[in-house]
């Protein structure tokens, strides 16, 4: 069975479709070509954590949020601006690295992170954390036997 559509109805539908597509394309192009950063600079858009096995993502992200890498913060030049203070971006990255290395397994005092690397993309506001966990140096008290 074929649906009968008159030729003028088909032309109107095609024109409407073309207008919608061209409007979406123009909106995207105007957004993508804008160079205006606004008054506040580049907002922190998110945190990506790589390399963790035991420590939950939430714990690492909370450690970084406590340093200042959270959604209401933004990067203005080489400065991280939070709701409470302004700190140089290099200092914030070093503080983030130390905070991630001190992150423990929830409910314990075990901190298995041996090394961490924090990178901040100044163009997108994306924070990337590379974590290396090492359980060979951890001493746990109160356990007997060899594991």
C-alpha positions as CSV (number, residue, x, y, z in Angstrom):
1,X,0.0,0.0,0.0
2,X,1.2,3.4,-0.9
3,X,0.2,6.6,0.9
4,X,-0.9,9.2,-1.5
5,X,0.7,12.6,-0.9
6,X,0.1,15.5,-3.2
7,X,3.1,17.1,-4.8
8,X,2.6,20.5,-3.1
9,X,2.3,18.8,0.4
10,X,5.6,17.0,-0.3
11,X,7.3,20.3,-1.3
12,X,6.1,22.0,1.9
13,X,7.4,19.1,4.0
14,X,10.8,19.1,2.3
15,X,11.1,22.9,2.7
16,X,10.2,22.6,6.4
17,X,12.8,19.8,6.9
18,X,15.5,21.9,5.2
19,X,14.6,25.0,7.3
20,X,14.9,22.9,10.5
21,X,18.3,21.4,9.5
22,X,19.7,24.7,8.3
23,X,18.6,26.4,11.6
24,X,20.3,23.7,13.7
25,X,23.5,23.9,11.6
26,X,23.6,27.7,11.9
27,X,23.1,27.5,15.7
28,X,25.9,25.0,16.0
29,X,28.2,27.0,13.8
30,X,27.6,30.2,15.7
31,X,28.3,28.5,19.0
32,X,31.4,26.7,17.7
33,X,32.9,29.8,16.0
34,X,32.4,32.1,19.0
35,X,35.6,33.1,20.8
36,X,34.0,34.8,23.7
37,X,35.0,33.2,27.0
38,X,32.7,35.4,29.0
39,X,33.7,37.3,32.2
40,X,34.6,34.2,34.1
41,X,36.8,32.3,31.8
42,X,36.7,28.5,31.2
43,X,34.6,26.6,33.8
44,X,35.8,23.2,35.2
45,X,33.8,20.9,33.0
46,X,34.6,17.5,34.6
47,X,37.1,15.1,36.1
48,X,38.4,12.0,34.4
49,X,40.2,9.4,36.6
50,X,42.3,6.7,35.0
51,X,44.2,3.8,36.6
52,X,42.3,3.2,39.8
53,X,41.3,-0.3,40.7
54,X,40.4,-0.3,44.4
55,X,39.7,3.3,45.4
56,X,36.3,4.5,44.2
57,X,36.0,7.3,41.7
58,X,33.9,9.3,44.1
59,X,36.6,9.4,46.7
60,X,39.2,10.7,44.2
61,X,36.8,13.2,42.7
62,X,35.9,14.5,46.2
63,X,39.6,14.9,47.0
64,X,39.9,17.1,43.9
65,X,36.8,19.0,44.7
66,X,38.2,19.9,48.1
67,X,41.2,21.4,46.4
68,X,39.1,23.5,44.1
69,X,38.5,21.5,40.9
70,X,34.7,21.5,41.1
71,X,31.9,22.5,38.8
72,X,31.5,26.1,40.2
73,X,35.2,26.9,39.7
74,X,36.7,28.3,36.5
75,X,40.1,28.9,34.9
76,X,41.0,32.5,34.2
77,X,44.4,32.7,32.4
78,X,46.8,30.8,34.7
79,X,44.6,31.2,37.8
80,X,42.0,28.8,39.3
81,X,39.1,30.9,40.7
82,X,36.9,29.1,43.2
83,X,34.0,30.5,45.3
84,X,36.4,31.2,48.2
85,X,39.8,32.1,46.7
86,X,42.0,32.6,43.7
87,X,45.1,30.3,43.4
88,X,47.7,29.9,40.7
89,X,46.9,26.9,38.5
90,X,50.3,25.3,39.0
91,X,49.8,25.4,42.8
92,X,46.3,24.0,42.4
93,X,47.6,21.1,40.3
94,X,50.3,20.3,43.0
95,X,47.7,20.5,45.7
96,X,45.4,18.2,43.7
97,X,48.2,15.7,43.2
98,X,48.9,15.6,47.0
99,X,45.2,15.3,47.8
100,X,44.8,12.4,45.4
101,X,47.8,10.6,46.9
102,X,46.4,11.0,50.4
103,X,43.0,9.5,49.4
104,X,42.2,6.4,51.4
105,X,40.0,3.3,50.8
106,X,36.7,4.3,52.4
107,X,36.3,3.1,55.9
108,X,40.0,2.4,56.4
109,X,43.2,4.4,56.8
110,X,44.9,2.5,53.9
111,X,46.2,4.8,51.2
112,X,47.4,2.6,48.3
113,X,48.1,5.4,45.8
114,X,51.9,5.5,45.1
115,X,51.8,8.2,42.4
116,X,49.3,10.6,40.8
117,X,49.4,13.0,37.9
118,X,46.9,15.8,37.5
119,X,46.5,17.5,34.1
120,X,44.2,20.4,33.4
121,X,43.2,21.4,29.8
122,X,42.9,25.2,29.8
123,X,40.8,25.2,26.6
124,X,38.0,22.8,27.8
125,X,38.3,22.9,31.6
126,X,38.7,19.1,31.7
127,X,40.8,17.7,34.6
128,X,42.5,14.3,34.0
129,X,44.0,12.3,36.8
130,X,46.3,9.3,36.3
131,X,46.6,7.1,39.4
132,X,49.0,4.4,40.2
133,X,48.0,2.1,43.0
134,X,50.7,0.0,44.8
135,X,49.8,-2.4,47.5
136,X,53.3,-3.8,48.1
137,X,54.4,-1.0,50.5
138,X,51.2,-1.0,52.7
139,X,51.6,-2.3,56.2
140,X,48.4,-3.4,57.8
141,X,48.5,-4.0,61.6
142,X,46.6,-6.8,63.3
143,X,46.8,-9.4,60.6
144,X,48.6,-12.7,61.1
145,X,49.7,-15.1,58.5
146,X,51.2,-14.7,55.1
147,X,49.0,-13.6,52.2
